[in-house]
Amino acid sequence: MSIPSRLIQQSGRYSLVDTIPFHLPVSCKGSPVLMAVFRIDAAKARALIPGNEVFPFLFGSRALLVVTVVDYLNTTIGRYIEFSVAIACTHGERPAPPLLPALFKGLYGLGQFVVDLPVSTEISVKGGKGIWGMPKHQANLDYTVGDKVVSSQYDLDGQPAIRIEIDRPKCAWLPLSTSAANYCAFRGMLFKSYINFSGKAGFTFMKKGAARLFIGTHPRVQPLLGLGIDPNPVATAFIPAANGILDDHTESWFLSYEALPNSAPEGMESVVNLGLGQQWLAPPRPWPKDIPPIGAKPGAAARANS
């Protein structure tokens, strides 16, 4: 893992930010990660990204929806699950050519624009949103690692939101050591943050039926249903024990529009009264059998975890 030298120099020191104590660097160890990437309609994906400087990364003529769930077992703010729903993206004055940003990610600002980010604990919301501008909110979450299937689900306000299942690879053999950029909208601004991570991954590429994505009834996730999600994933991955370091450096820009927005975006009022709670909400309820995975016929039963 290529860690910026500045973070290495901060190792062993402490910070107190927004009343949250941090032992530096902000890191996690031995945490399982599941990921699934699906093709979606590029124009409809662009409509979910505010402003005029972030564009969907093009995989041919399609954009990519990236679902990543991490069970953070060991962090400076305790254990929690993070369920990320994002659109692979580039950052610049105009859209980037298809595929090329994958080779020159720094030149094109390759990353992901985070659409939704439920987490298990209040302290994770307070830090992730207030410090890094991430759209975190507390929800009912689980994370299940079976012999054949790895899955996660999130419910909100008593309603099913999203469930993801991937076939567990037979082995995790591919060494990974890389960095990634997250773009998020908060306070009328675009935030960019960075994470460095490493681990050994098992993966599939263009394997039909290797993942199942379920979209529930909660209003928060309904925009995803309009993205034209291809049910067969481009790729899936499972990292049984990932190590990561979240950079404490962020960048931000004003989001701009052709006309002045009619209402103010979510701001610091959603953060200032949050505490440091590490308690989880109750686990999500069993997924309703009448809500099939994307691409399945109505009434199809959900595939059971192993």
C-alpha positions, 0 to 999 in steps of 0.5 A: 500500500502506497501511503503518503509520507505525510501520513507516515509522519503523523503515525502515533500522534493524536487529533481531536476533531469535532469532539471525535478523538483520532489515533493517527493515521485513521485506519482499519485492519483485517476488515472484510470487503465485498464489491459488485459493479453493474452497468447503468445508463450513462445519461441517467447516471449523470442526472444523479450527479450535481454540478458541472464538473463530475461525469460518469466514467464510461465503460463503452457507452454505459456508466458503472454503479459500484456497490461496496460494503465494508465490515470495519472490524477495527477502527479508531471509532469502533466497529461499524458497517459501511454500505456504499452506493456510488457511480464511477466517475471522472472530474474535470471540465468535460467528460473523459473518453471511455476507458482511458481514465482507468489507465491515467486516473490522476489525469482524469480525476478517476474516482466514484461519486457516492450516492448513498452511504448508510453506516451502523453508528452515530459517530461514523455519521458525525465524522464521515459527514462533518469532516469528509463531507460524505453522505452518511446516515445511520441505518439498520445493517448486516454483513454475512460471510457464508461459505458460498455467498457474501451479502449485506443489507440495509433497511431504513425507517422500517422499510427495505432499502438495498440488498447485495449478494455476491458468489464467494470466490473460491480463494482470495489470491490477487494482491491489491495495493492501491488508492481511491478517490471519493467525491461527495456532495454536502453543504452545497459543495463537492468534497474529494477524499482519499483512501489507501487500501491493501489486501488479497482479493478473489474476484469475477469478471463478466460472470453472469449471475455472480451478484444479485442486487435488490432495490427495496421500497424506501423513497431514498433508493427509488432513483436507483430504479431508473438507472437501467441497471444490468443485472449481470455484474461487470465484476465482483470482488471479495477481500476477506481481510483488508487494511486501509488508511483514510487520508485526513486531507480533503479538497472541496469546490462550490457546486454550481448550477445554471440557476440558483437552487430553490432550496438549501442543501443539507448542511452542518445542522445535520451534524452539529448535534450528533454524539459519539455513540457506537451503538448499532440499530437492530439488524434489518428484517429478512428481505421481502420475498416479493421484491426480487433482484434486479432483472428477475421476474416479479415474485421470484424468491430471493436467493438464500444466504449460505 
